[in-house]
Amino acid sequence: MANNEEKTNMTQEEVLHKFVNRIFSNDQFREKIMMPNVMGRPVVKSVEEKTLDAITESCAFKCILSGVMGFALGGAIGLFTSSVNPQIKPPGQQETVKEIIREMKTSSLGYAKNFALLGAVFSGIECLVETYRGQSDWKNGTYAGGITGGLIGFRAGAKAGLLGALGFATFSTAIDYYMRNSS
């Protein structure tokens, strides 16, 4: 009878020891953290998913993505603008297809570069402001808009920099307010 109680106690101690070791060890048990869902069963994120989340939430990725998307949007707007506002030749001269394509390319590339710069600078500054403040609210876009508008306008002088900062901050605040409250 004493042997049976000793075996039972040993088993409970072993179970407790294994349980404590499993909690405090740095095995794969620690890597798979449960992420609760609103509906359904909880999802376990793998190491690859957590790495991908960390990459896509980084400021560098957001900045590069905004630059690429700005380049694409600017190219499309430049293409549209060049078709609406063509260069007019003097009477008696005809524009060739080569000249029209060159004009479209120049216009599209100019718009694309400007939109890429604007998107990359704004999103990079907004992400840095959000990281520094530790909050995600409307003030981040306002601060980022003010800094971005000031930097872009400052190339034309101090007054243009101040007006650019004020205008871009106001526009960013209005857009952020609309996006957060449009549901």
CNS distance restraints for C-alpha pairs under 8 A (distance, minus, plus):
assign (resid   1 and name CA) (resid   5 and name CA) 6.54 0.50 0.50
assign (resid   2 and name CA) (resid   6 and name CA) 6.18 0.50 0.50
assign (resid   3 and name CA) (resid   7 and name CA) 6.14 0.50 0.50
assign (resid   4 and name CA) (resid   8 and name CA) 6.17 0.50 0.50
assign (resid   5 and name CA) (resid   9 and name CA) 6.07 0.50 0.50
assign (resid   6 and name CA) (resid  10 and name CA) 6.01 0.50 0.50
assign (resid   7 and name CA) (resid  11 and name CA) 6.05 0.50 0.50
assign (resid   8 and name CA) (resid  12 and name CA) 6.25 0.50 0.50
assign (resid   9 and name CA) (resid  13 and name CA) 6.09 0.50 0.50
assign (resid  10 and name CA) (resid  14 and name CA) 5.98 0.50 0.50
assign (resid  11 and name CA) (resid  15 and name CA) 6.06 0.50 0.50
assign (resid  12 and name CA) (resid  16 and name CA) 6.07 0.50 0.50
assign (resid  13 and name CA) (resid  17 and name CA) 5.94 0.50 0.50
assign (resid  14 and name CA) (resid  18 and name CA) 6.06 0.50 0.50
assign (resid  15 and name CA) (resid  19 and name CA) 6.08 0.50 0.50
assign (resid  16 and name CA) (resid  20 and name CA) 6.15 0.50 0.50
assign (resid  17 and name CA) (resid  21 and name CA) 6.10 0.50 0.50
assign (resid  18 and name CA) (resid  22 and name CA) 6.01 0.50 0.50
assign (resid  19 and name CA) (resid  23 and name CA) 6.36 0.50 0.50
assign (resid  20 and name CA) (resid  24 and name CA) 6.29 0.50 0.50
assign (resid  21 and name CA) (resid  25 and name CA) 5.70 0.50 0.50
assign (resid  22 and name CA) (resid  27 and name CA) 7.92 0.50 0.50
assign (resid  22 and name CA) (resid  29 and name CA) 7.40 0.50 0.50
assign (resid  23 and name CA) (resid  29 and name CA) 7.88 0.50 0.50
assign (resid  23 and name CA) (resid  30 and name CA) 8.00 0.50 0.50
assign (resid  25 and name CA) (resid  30 and name CA) 7.68 0.50 0.50
assign (resid  26 and name CA) (resid  30 and name CA) 5.81 0.50 0.50
assign (resid  27 and name CA) (resid  31 and name CA) 7.35 0.50 0.50
assign (resid  28 and name CA) (resid  32 and name CA) 6.58 0.50 0.50
assign (resid  29 and name CA) (resid  33 and name CA) 7.89 0.50 0.50
assign (resid  31 and name CA) (resid  46 and name CA) 7.61 0.50 0.50
assign (resid  31 and name CA) (resid  47 and name CA) 6.89 0.50 0.50
assign (resid  32 and name CA) (resid  44 and name CA) 6.02 0.50 0.50
assign (resid  32 and name CA) (resid  45 and name CA) 6.23 0.50 0.50
assign (resid  32 and name CA) (resid  46 and name CA) 6.35 0.50 0.50
assign (resid  32 and name CA) (resid  47 and name CA) 7.61 0.50 0.50
assign (resid  33 and name CA) (resid  44 and name CA) 6.18 0.50 0.50
assign (resid  33 and name CA) (resid  45 and name CA) 6.81 0.50 0.50
assign (resid  34 and name CA) (resid  42 and name CA) 6.29 0.50 0.50
assign (resid  34 and name CA) (resid  43 and name CA) 6.18 0.50 0.50
assign (resid  34 and name CA) (resid  44 and name CA) 5.07 0.50 0.50
assign (resid  34 and name CA) (resid  45 and name CA) 7.24 0.50 0.50
assign (resid  35 and name CA) (resid  42 and name CA) 5.70 0.50 0.50
assign (resid  35 and name CA) (resid  43 and name CA) 5.44 0.50 0.50
assign (resid  35 and name CA) (resid  44 and name CA) 6.06 0.50 0.50
assign (resid  35 and name CA) (resid  45 and name CA) 7.19 0.50 0.50
assign (resid  36 and name CA) (resid  41 and name CA) 7.45 0.50 0.50
assign (resid  36 and name CA) (resid  42 and name CA) 4.59 0.50 0.50
assign (resid  36 and name CA) (resid  43 and name CA) 6.54 0.50 0.50
assign (resid  37 and name CA) (resid  41 and name CA) 6.59 0.50 0.50
assign (resid  37 and name CA) (resid  42 and name CA) 5.34 0.50 0.50
assign (resid  37 and name CA) (resid  43 and name CA) 7.00 0.50 0.50
assign (resid  45 and name CA) (resid  49 and name CA) 5.86 0.50 0.50
assign (resid  45 and name CA) (resid  50 and name CA) 6.44 0.50 0.50
assign (resid  46 and name CA) (resid  50 and name CA) 6.33 0.50 0.50
assign (resid  47 and name CA) (resid  51 and name CA) 6.11 0.50 0.50
assign (resid  48 and name CA) (resid  52 and name CA) 6.10 0.50 0.50
assign (resid  49 and name CA) (resid  53 and name CA) 6.11 0.50 0.50
assign (resid  50 and name CA) (resid  54 and name CA) 6.19 0.50 0.50
assign (resid  51 and name CA) (resid  55 and name CA) 6.24 0.50 0.50
assign (resid  52 and name CA) (resid  56 and name CA) 6.14 0.50 0.50
assign (resid  53 and name CA) (resid  57 and name CA) 6.04 0.50 0.50
assign (resid  54 and name CA) (resid  58 and name CA) 6.30 0.50 0.50
assign (resid  55 and name CA) (resid  61 and name CA) 6.75 0.50 0.50
assign (resid  56 and name CA) (resid  61 and name CA) 5.87 0.50 0.50
assign (resid  56 and name CA) (resid  62 and name CA) 7.05 0.50 0.50
assign (resid  57 and name CA) (resid  61 and name CA) 7.12 0.50 0.50
assign (resid  57 and name CA) (resid  62 and name CA) 7.10 0.50 0.50
assign (resid  58 and name CA) (resid  62 and name CA) 6.45 0.50 0.50
assign (resid  59 and name CA) (resid  63 and name CA) 6.02 0.50 0.50
assign (resid  59 and name CA) (resid 124 and name CA) 6.02 0.50 0.50
assign (resid  59 and name CA) (resid 127 and name CA) 5.59 0.50 0.50
assign (resid  59 and name CA) (resid 128 and name CA) 6.90 0.50 0.50
assign (resid  60 and name CA) (resid  64 and name CA) 6.16 0.50 0.50
assign (resid  60 and name CA) (resid 124 and name CA) 7.13 0.50 0.50
assign (resid  61 and name CA) (resid  65 and name CA) 5.98 0.50 0.50
assign (resid  62 and name CA) (resid  66 and name CA) 6.04 0.50 0.50
assign (resid  62 and name CA) (resid 120 and name CA) 7.92 0.50 0.50
assign (resid  62 and name CA) (resid 123 and name CA) 6.57 0.50 0.50
assign (resid  62 and name CA) (resid 124 and name CA) 6.85 0.50 0.50
assign (resid  62 and name CA) (resid 127 and name CA) 7.82 0.50 0.50
assign (resid  63 and name CA) (resid  67 and name CA) 6.20 0.50 0.50
assign (resid  63 and name CA) (resid 119 and name CA) 7.48 0.50 0.50
assign (resid  63 and name CA) (resid 120 and name CA) 4.67 0.50 0.50
assign (resid  63 and name CA) (resid 121 and name CA) 7.07 0.50 0.50
assign (resid  63 and name CA) (resid 123 and name CA) 5.49 0.50 0.50
assign (resid  63 and name CA) (resid 124 and name CA) 4.84 0.50 0.50
assign (resid  64 and name CA) (resid  68 and name CA) 6.23 0.50 0.50
assign (resid  64 and name CA) (resid 120 and name CA) 6.28 0.50 0.50
assign (resid  65 and name CA) (resid  69 and name CA) 6.09 0.50 0.50
assign (resid  65 and name CA) (resid 120 and name CA) 7.66 0.50 0.50
assign (resid  66 and name CA) (resid  70 and name CA) 5.80 0.50 0.50
assign (resid  66 and name CA) (resid 116 and name CA) 7.02 0.50 0.50
assign (resid  66 and name CA) (resid 119 and name CA) 5.08 0.50 0.50
assign (resid  66 and name CA) (resid 120 and name CA) 5.17 0.50 0.50
assign (resid  66 and name CA) (resid 123 and name CA) 6.64 0.50 0.50
assign (resid  67 and name CA) (resid  71 and name CA) 6.06 0.50 0.50
assign (resid  67 and name CA) (resid 115 and name CA) 7.48 0.50 0.50
assign (resid  67 and name CA) (resid 116 and name CA) 4.17 0.50 0.50
assign (resid  67 and name CA) (resid 117 and name CA) 6.25 0.50 0.50
assign (resid  67 and name CA) (resid 118 and name CA) 7.62 0.50 0.50
assign (resid  67 and name CA) (resid 119 and name CA) 5.29 0.50 0.50
assign (resid  67 and name CA) (resid 120 and name CA) 4.44 0.50 0.50
assign (resid  68 and name CA) (resid  72 and name CA) 6.36 0.50 0.50
assign (resid  68 and name CA) (resid 116 and name CA) 6.25 0.50 0.50
assign (resid  69 and name CA) (resid  73 and name CA) 6.15 0.50 0.50
assign (resid  69 and name CA) (resid 116 and name CA) 7.08 0.50 0.50
assign (resid  69 and name CA) (resid 119 and name CA) 7.86 0.50 0.50
assign (resid  70 and name CA) (resid  74 and name CA) 5.81 0.50 0.50
assign (resid  70 and name CA) (resid 112 and name CA) 6.69 0.50 0.50
assign (resid  70 and name CA) (resid 115 and name CA) 4.72 0.50 0.50
assign (resid  70 and name CA) (resid 116 and name CA) 4.19 0.50 0.50
assign (resid  70 and name CA) (resid 117 and name CA) 7.59 0.50 0.50
assign (resid  70 and name CA) (resid 118 and name CA) 7.49 0.50 0.50
assign (resid  70 and name CA) (resid 119 and name CA) 5.57 0.50 0.50
assign (resid  70 and name CA) (resid 120 and name CA) 7.75 0.50 0.50
assign (resid  71 and name CA) (resid  75 and name CA) 6.02 0.50 0.50
assign (resid  71 and name CA) (resid 111 and name CA) 7.76 0.50 0.50
assign (resid  71 and name CA) (resid 112 and name CA) 4.22 0.50 0.50
assign (resid  71 and name CA) (resid 113 and name CA) 5.96 0.50 0.50
assign (resid  71 and name CA) (resid 114 and name CA) 7.71 0.50 0.50
assign (resid  71 and name CA) (resid 115 and name CA) 5.71 0.50 0.50
assign (resid  71 and name CA) (resid 116 and name CA) 4.44 0.50 0.50
assign (resid  72 and name CA) (resid  76 and name CA) 6.35 0.50 0.50
assign (resid  72 and name CA) (resid 112 and name CA) 6.41 0.50 0.50
assign (resid  73 and name CA) (resid  77 and name CA) 6.22 0.50 0.50
assign (resid  73 and name CA) (resid 112 and name CA) 6.84 0.50 0.50
assign (resid  73 and name CA) (resid 115 and name CA) 7.24 0.50 0.50
assign (resid  74 and name CA) (resid  78 and name CA) 5.90 0.50 0.50
assign (resid  74 and name CA) (resid 108 and name CA) 6.83 0.50 0.50
assign (resid  74 and name CA) (resid 109 and name CA) 7.81 0.50 0.50
assign (resid  74 and name CA) (resid 111 and name CA) 4.71 0.50 0.50
assign (resid  74 and name CA) (resid 112 and name CA) 3.83 0.50 0.50
assign (resid  74 and name CA) (resid 113 and name CA) 7.20 0.50 0.50
assign (resid  74 and name CA) (resid 114 and name CA) 7.21 0.50 0.50
assign (resid  74 and name CA) (resid 115 and name CA) 5.20 0.50 0.50
assign (resid  74 and name CA) (resid 116 and name CA) 7.28 0.50 0.50
assign (resid  75 and name CA) (resid  79 and name CA) 6.09 0.50 0.50
assign (resid  75 and name CA) (resid 108 and name CA) 4.47 0.50 0.50
assign (resid  75 and name CA) (resid 109 and name CA) 6.04 0.50 0.50
assign (resid  75 and name CA) (resid 110 and name CA) 7.89 0.50 0.50
assign (resid  75 and name CA) (resid 111 and name CA) 5.89 0.50 0.50
assign (resid  75 and name CA) (resid 112 and name CA) 4.46 0.50 0.50
assign (resid  76 and name CA) (resid  80 and name CA) 6.27 0.50 0.50
assign (resid  76 and name CA) (resid 108 and name CA) 6.82 0.50 0.50
assign (resid  76 and name CA) (resid 112 and name CA) 7.89 0.50 0.50
assign (resid  77 and name CA) (resid  81 and name CA) 6.08 0.50 0.50
assign (resid  77 and name CA) (resid 108 and name CA) 7.07 0.50 0.50
assign (resid  77 and name CA) (resid 111 and name CA) 7.02 0.50 0.50
assign (resid  78 and name CA) (resid  82 and name CA) 6.04 0.50 0.50
assign (resid  78 and name CA) (resid 104 and name CA) 7.44 0.50 0.50
assign (resid  78 and name CA) (resid 107 and name CA) 5.22 0.50 0.50
assign (resid  78 and name CA) (resid 108 and name CA) 3.88 0.50 0.50
assign (resid  78 and name CA) (resid 109 and name CA) 7.21 0.50 0.50
assign (resid  78 and name CA) (resid 110 and name CA) 7.34 0.50 0.50
assign (resid  78 and name CA) (resid 111 and name CA) 5.24 0.50 0.50
assign (resid  78 and name CA) (resid 112 and name CA) 7.11 0.50 0.50
assign (resid  79 and name CA) (resid  83 and name CA) 6.41 0.50 0.50
assign (resid  79 and name CA) (resid 104 and name CA) 5.83 0.50 0.50
assign (resid  79 and name CA) (resid 105 and name CA) 7.56 0.50 0.50
assign (resid  79 and name CA) (resid 107 and name CA) 6.71 0.50 0.50
assign (resid  79 and name CA) (resid 108 and name CA) 5.04 0.50 0.50
assign (resid  80 and name CA) (resid  84 and name CA) 6.34 0.50 0.50
assign (resid  81 and name CA) (resid  85 and name CA) 5.90 0.50 0.50
assign (resid  81 and name CA) (resid 107 and name CA) 7.68 0.50 0.50
assign (resid  82 and name CA) (resid  86 and name CA) 5.71 0.50 0.50
assign (resid  82 and name CA) (resid 103 and name CA) 7.14 0.50 0.50
assign (resid  82 and name CA) (resid 104 and name CA) 5.46 0.50 0.50
assign (resid  82 and name CA) (resid 107 and name CA) 6.13 0.50 0.50
assign (resid  82 and name CA) (resid 108 and name CA) 7.57 0.50 0.50
assign (resid  83 and name CA) (resid 104 and name CA) 7.34 0.50 0.50
assign (resid  89 and name CA) (resid  93 and name CA) 6.22 0.50 0.50
assign (resid  89 and name CA) (resid  94 and name CA) 6.98 0.50 0.50
assign (resid  89 and name CA) (resid  95 and name CA) 7.03 0.50 0.50
assign (resid  95 and name CA) (resid  99 and name CA) 6.30 0.50 0.50
assign (resid  95 and name CA) (resid 100 and name CA) 6.88 0.50 0.50
assign (resid  96 and name CA) (resid 100 and name CA) 6.44 0.50 0.50
assign (resid  97 and name CA) (resid 101 and name CA) 6.15 0.50 0.50
assign (resid  98 and name CA) (resid 102 and name CA) 6.14 0.50 0.50
assign (resid  99 and name CA) (resid 103 and name CA) 6.13 0.50 0.50
assign (resid 100 and name CA) (resid 104 and name CA) 6.18 0.50 0.50
assign (resid 101 and name CA) (resid 105 and name CA) 6.05 0.50 0.50
assign (resid 102 and name CA) (resid 106 and name CA) 6.15 0.50 0.50
assign (resid 103 and name CA) (resid 107 and name CA) 6.14 0.50 0.50
assign (resid 104 and name CA) (resid 108 and name CA) 5.92 0.50 0.50
assign (resid 105 and name CA) (resid 109 and name CA) 5.92 0.50 0.50
assign (resid 106 and name CA) (resid 110 and name CA) 6.11 0.50 0.50
assign (resid 107 and name CA) (resid 111 and name CA) 6.27 0.50 0.50
assign (resid 108 and name CA) (resid 112 and name CA) 5.95 0.50 0.50
assign (resid 109 and name CA) (resid 113 and name CA) 6.10 0.50 0.50
assign (resid 110 and name CA) (resid 114 and name CA) 6.36 0.50 0.50
assign (resid 111 and name CA) (resid 115 and name CA) 6.09 0.50 0.50
assign (resid 112 and name CA) (resid 116 and name CA) 5.97 0.50 0.50
assign (resid 113 and name CA) (resid 117 and name CA) 6.12 0.50 0.50
assign (resid 114 and name CA) (resid 118 and name CA) 6.10 0.50 0.50
assign (resid 115 and name CA) (resid 119 and name CA) 5.96 0.50 0.50
assign (resid 116 and name CA) (resid 120 and name CA) 5.99 0.50 0.50
assign (resid 117 and name CA) (resid 121 and name CA) 5.97 0.50 0.50
assign (resid 118 and name CA) (resid 122 and name CA) 5.98 0.50 0.50
assign (resid 118 and name CA) (resid 148 and name CA) 7.69 0.50 0.50
assign (resid 119 and name CA) (resid 123 and name CA) 5.98 0.50 0.50
assign (resid 120 and name CA) (resid 124 and name CA) 5.86 0.50 0.50
assign (resid 121 and name CA) (resid 125 and name CA) 6.04 0.50 0.50
assign (resid 121 and name CA) (resid 148 and name CA) 6.54 0.50 0.50
assign (resid 122 and name CA) (resid 126 and name CA) 6.01 0.50 0.50
assign (resid 122 and name CA) (resid 144 and name CA) 6.02 0.50 0.50
assign (resid 122 and name CA) (resid 145 and name CA) 6.60 0.50 0.50
assign (resid 122 and name CA) (resid 148 and name CA) 5.75 0.50 0.50
assign (resid 123 and name CA) (resid 127 and name CA) 6.00 0.50 0.50
assign (resid 123 and name CA) (resid 144 and name CA) 7.79 0.50 0.50
assign (resid 124 and name CA) (resid 128 and name CA) 6.21 0.50 0.50
assign (resid 125 and name CA) (resid 129 and name CA) 6.04 0.50 0.50
assign (resid 125 and name CA) (resid 144 and name CA) 5.42 0.50 0.50
assign (resid 125 and name CA) (resid 147 and name CA) 7.74 0.50 0.50
assign (resid 125 and name CA) (resid 148 and name CA) 7.55 0.50 0.50
assign (resid 126 and name CA) (resid 130 and name CA) 6.06 0.50 0.50
assign (resid 126 and name CA) (resid 140 and name CA) 5.76 0.50 0.50
assign (resid 126 and name CA) (resid 141 and name CA) 5.94 0.50 0.50
assign (resid 126 and name CA) (resid 143 and name CA) 7.45 0.50 0.50
assign (resid 126 and name CA) (resid 144 and name CA) 4.84 0.50 0.50
assign (resid 126 and name CA) (resid 145 and name CA) 7.97 0.50 0.50
assign (resid 127 and name CA) (resid 131 and name CA) 6.05 0.50 0.50
assign (resid 128 and name CA) (resid 132 and name CA) 6.04 0.50 0.50
assign (resid 129 and name CA) (resid 133 and name CA) 5.99 0.50 0.50
assign (resid 129 and name CA) (resid 140 and name CA) 5.98 0.50 0.50
assign (resid 129 and name CA) (resid 143 and name CA) 7.54 0.50 0.50
assign (resid 129 and name CA) (resid 144 and name CA) 7.10 0.50 0.50
assign (resid 130 and name CA) (resid 134 and name CA) 5.63 0.50 0.50
assign (resid 130 and name CA) (resid 135 and name CA) 5.81 0.50 0.50
assign (resid 130 and name CA) (resid 136 and name CA) 6.06 0.50 0.50
assign (resid 130 and name CA) (resid 140 and name CA) 5.85 0.50 0.50
assign (resid 131 and name CA) (resid 135 and name CA) 7.47 0.50 0.50
assign (resid 136 and name CA) (resid 140 and name CA) 6.92 0.50 0.50
assign (resid 137 and name CA) (resid 141 and name CA) 7.85 0.50 0.50
assign (resid 138 and name CA) (resid 142 and name CA) 6.57 0.50 0.50
assign (resid 138 and name CA) (resid 173 and name CA) 6.58 0.50 0.50
assign (resid 138 and name CA) (resid 176 and name CA) 6.09 0.50 0.50
assign (resid 138 and name CA) (resid 177 and name CA) 6.95 0.50 0.50
assign (resid 139 and name CA) (resid 143 and name CA) 6.07 0.50 0.50
assign (resid 139 and name CA) (resid 173 and name CA) 7.62 0.50 0.50
assign (resid 140 and name CA) (resid 144 and name CA) 6.01 0.50 0.50
assign (resid 141 and name CA) (resid 145 and name CA) 5.80 0.50 0.50
assign (resid 141 and name CA) (resid 169 and name CA) 7.42 0.50 0.50
assign (resid 141 and name CA) (resid 172 and name CA) 5.75 0.50 0.50
assign (resid 141 and name CA) (resid 173 and name CA) 6.34 0.50 0.50
assign (resid 141 and name CA) (resid 176 and name CA) 6.92 0.50 0.50
assign (resid 142 and name CA) (resid 146 and name CA) 6.12 0.50 0.50
assign (resid 142 and name CA) (resid 169 and name CA) 4.73 0.50 0.50
assign (resid 142 and name CA) (resid 170 and name CA) 6.98 0.50 0.50
assign (resid 142 and name CA) (resid 172 and name CA) 5.65 0.50 0.50
assign (resid 142 and name CA) (resid 173 and name CA) 5.23 0.50 0.50
assign (resid 143 and name CA) (resid 147 and name CA) 6.19 0.50 0.50
assign (resid 143 and name CA) (resid 169 and name CA) 6.64 0.50 0.50
assign (resid 144 and name CA) (resid 148 and name CA) 5.92 0.50 0.50
assign (resid 144 and name CA) (resid 169 and name CA) 7.27 0.50 0.50
assign (resid 145 and name CA) (resid 149 and name CA) 5.80 0.50 0.50
assign (resid 145 and name CA) (resid 165 and name CA) 6.69 0.50 0.50
assign (resid 145 and name CA) (resid 168 and name CA) 4.96 0.50 0.50
assign (resid 145 and name CA) (resid 169 and name CA) 4.22 0.50 0.50
assign (resid 145 and name CA) (resid 170 and name CA) 7.72 0.50 0.50
assign (resid 145 and name CA) (resid 171 and name CA) 7.73 0.50 0.50
assign (resid 145 and name CA) (resid 172 and name CA) 5.69 0.50 0.50
assign (resid 146 and name CA) (resid 150 and name CA) 5.94 0.50 0.50
assign (resid 146 and name CA) (resid 164 and name CA) 7.50 0.50 0.50
assign (resid 146 and name CA) (resid 165 and name CA) 4.08 0.50 0.50
assign (resid 146 and name CA) (resid 166 and name CA) 6.01 0.50 0.50
assign (resid 146 and name CA) (resid 167 and name CA) 7.72 0.50 0.50
assign (resid 146 and name CA) (resid 168 and name CA) 5.79 0.50 0.50
assign (resid 146 and name CA) (resid 169 and name CA) 4.39 0.50 0.50
assign (resid 147 and name CA) (resid 151 and name CA) 6.09 0.50 0.50
assign (resid 147 and name CA) (resid 165 and name CA) 6.13 0.50 0.50
assign (resid 147 and name CA) (resid 169 and name CA) 7.99 0.50 0.50
assign (resid 148 and name CA) (resid 152 and name CA) 6.15 0.50 0.50
assign (resid 148 and name CA) (resid 165 and name CA) 6.80 0.50 0.50
assign (resid 148 and name CA) (resid 168 and name CA) 7.41 0.50 0.50
assign (resid 149 and name CA) (resid 153 and name CA) 5.83 0.50 0.50
assign (resid 149 and name CA) (resid 161 and name CA) 6.80 0.50 0.50
assign (resid 149 and name CA) (resid 163 and name CA) 7.94 0.50 0.50
assign (resid 149 and name CA) (resid 164 and name CA) 4.44 0.50 0.50
assign (resid 149 and name CA) (resid 165 and name CA) 4.06 0.50 0.50
assign (resid 149 and name CA) (resid 166 and name CA) 7.32 0.50 0.50
assign (resid 149 and name CA) (resid 167 and name CA) 7.21 0.50 0.50
assign (resid 149 and name CA) (resid 168 and name CA) 5.13 0.50 0.50
assign (resid 149 and name CA) (resid 169 and name CA) 7.22 0.50 0.50
assign (resid 150 and name CA) (resid 154 and name CA) 5.66 0.50 0.50
assign (resid 150 and name CA) (resid 160 and name CA) 7.84 0.50 0.50
assign (resid 150 and name CA) (resid 161 and name CA) 4.35 0.50 0.50
assign (resid 150 and name CA) (resid 162 and name CA) 5.86 0.50 0.50
assign (resid 150 and name CA) (resid 163 and name CA) 7.53 0.50 0.50
assign (resid 150 and name CA) (resid 164 and name CA) 5.28 0.50 0.50
assign (resid 150 and name CA) (resid 165 and name CA) 4.14 0.50 0.50
assign (resid 150 and name CA) (resid 166 and name CA) 7.85 0.50 0.50
assign (resid 151 and name CA) (resid 155 and name CA) 7.15 0.50 0.50
assign (resid 151 and name CA) (resid 161 and name CA) 6.54 0.50 0.50
assign (resid 151 and name CA) (resid 165 and name CA) 7.73 0.50 0.50
assign (resid 152 and name CA) (resid 161 and name CA) 6.89 0.50 0.50
assign (resid 152 and name CA) (resid 164 and name CA) 7.20 0.50 0.50
assign (resid 153 and name CA) (resid 157 and name CA) 6.96 0.50 0.50
assign (resid 153 and name CA) (resid 158 and name CA) 7.80 0.50 0.50
assign (resid 153 and name CA) (resid 160 and name CA) 5.01 0.50 0.50
assign (resid 153 and name CA) (resid 161 and name CA) 3.89 0.50 0.50
assign (resid 153 and name CA) (resid 162 and name CA) 7.30 0.50 0.50
assign (resid 153 and name CA) (resid 163 and name CA) 7.41 0.50 0.50
assign (resid 153 and name CA) (resid 164 and name CA) 5.07 0.50 0.50
assign (resid 153 and name CA) (resid 165 and name CA) 7.33 0.50 0.50
assign (resid 154 and name CA) (resid 158 and name CA) 5.57 0.50 0.50
assign (resid 154 and name CA) (resid 159 and name CA) 7.72 0.50 0.50
assign (resid 154 and name CA) (resid 160 and name CA) 6.01 0.50 0.50
assign (resid 154 and name CA) (resid 161 and name CA) 3.91 0.50 0.50
assign (resid 154 and name CA) (resid 162 and name CA) 7.56 0.50 0.50
assign (resid 154 and name CA) (resid 164 and name CA) 7.91 0.50 0.50
assign (resid 155 and name CA) (resid 160 and name CA) 8.00 0.50 0.50
assign (resid 155 and name CA) (resid 161 and name CA) 7.30 0.50 0.50
assign (resid 156 and name CA) (resid 160 and name CA) 5.88 0.50 0.50
assign (resid 156 and name CA) (resid 161 and name CA) 7.11 0.50 0.50
assign (resid 157 and name CA) (resid 161 and name CA) 6.08 0.50 0.50
assign (resid 158 and name CA) (resid 162 and name CA) 6.21 0.50 0.50
assign (resid 159 and name CA) (resid 163 and name CA) 6.20 0.50 0.50
assign (resid 160 and name CA) (resid 164 and name CA) 5.83 0.50 0.50
assign (resid 161 and name CA) (resid 165 and name CA) 6.03 0.50 0.50
assign (resid 162 and name CA) (resid 166 and name CA) 6.17 0.50 0.50
assign (resid 163 and name CA) (resid 167 and name CA) 5.94 0.50 0.50
assign (resid 164 and name CA) (resid 168 and name CA) 5.83 0.50 0.50
assign (resid 165 and name CA) (resid 169 and name CA) 5.89 0.50 0.50
assign (resid 166 and name CA) (resid 170 and name CA) 6.12 0.50 0.50
assign (resid 167 and name CA) (resid 171 and name CA) 6.13 0.50 0.50
assign (resid 168 and name CA) (resid 172 and name CA) 5.96 0.50 0.50
assign (resid 169 and name CA) (resid 173 and name CA) 6.08 0.50 0.50
assign (resid 170 and name CA) (resid 174 and name CA) 6.20 0.50 0.50
assign (resid 171 and name CA) (resid 175 and name CA) 6.16 0.50 0.50
assign (resid 172 and name CA) (resid 176 and name CA) 5.97 0.50 0.50
assign (resid 173 and name CA) (resid 177 and name CA) 5.98 0.50 0.50
assign (resid 174 and name CA) (resid 178 and name CA) 6.20 0.50 0.50
assign (resid 175 and name CA) (resid 179 and name CA) 6.10 0.50 0.50
assign (resid 176 and name CA) (resid 180 and name CA) 6.08 0.50 0.50
assign (resid 177 and name CA) (resid 181 and name CA) 6.05 0.50 0.50
assign (resid 178 and name CA) (resid 182 and name CA) 5.54 0.50 0.50
